[in-house]
């Protein structure tokens, strides 16, 4: 069993190492800084199913690290939650297939409400209509899932999470986010204590 588990880890590591790193990351971070930090918009993250859980995590991680963000459920968006969108907001959409119906519909609905709204898309399918509709497209490399059936989102969600971490970390560097800034947003718990200690040095 240990051998099999080691092979699974190795496959996940390989998938991360094979994430296509292009200048699209520079463009994505520039968009985040321009729309959220310069124009005072919000980074609105969305995805369906497991990708939605990754998007929700990205939103909370961005928020705690100085970039205001929220999660918009693509189905709830069709029942009024779309109204959260404002001028200067930026959308970050995640779909491994690039064919998720609710996400494709969300693009059309968002553009109908705010014609000039811009999109960062994370997908494993660069030829999809979702990828082609994006202002910036970040590809996962479309790794095979480690799920024995090849179906359950496992490796795909791992690389999506890493891509989110890349965006968060680089944005933090670009805005000179400090431990003092972190402490203001994360008062409680161990991390709050550590950030305040770092800020006082």
Number of C-alpha atoms within 10 A of each C-alpha: 6 7 7 9 10 11 13 16 13 12 17 21 14 13 20 21 12 14 19 15 14 10 10 16 19 14 15 21 21 15 20 24 20 15 20 20 17 11 13 15 21 24 29 23 27 29 26 21 13 17 22 21 18 22 30 20 17 28 25 16 19 21 18 18 20 21 24 18 24 22 21 25 23 24 18 11 20 14 9 9 13 18 11 12 20 14 15 19 22 24 25 26 29 28 29 25 16 22 15 16 13 18 22 18 15 22 19 13 15 20 12 11 14 15 11 13 19 21 25 26 27 29 26 24 21 20 11 13 12 26 26 14 16 18 15 22 24 25 22 26 20 19 20 15 20 18 12 7 7 11 10 13 16 16 25 25 22 18 25 26 18 16 22 19 15 14 17 23 16 14 22 18 10 12 12 11 15 15 18 16 16 21 21 14 14 17 14 10 8 9 13 18 14 15 20 18 13 14 14 9 6
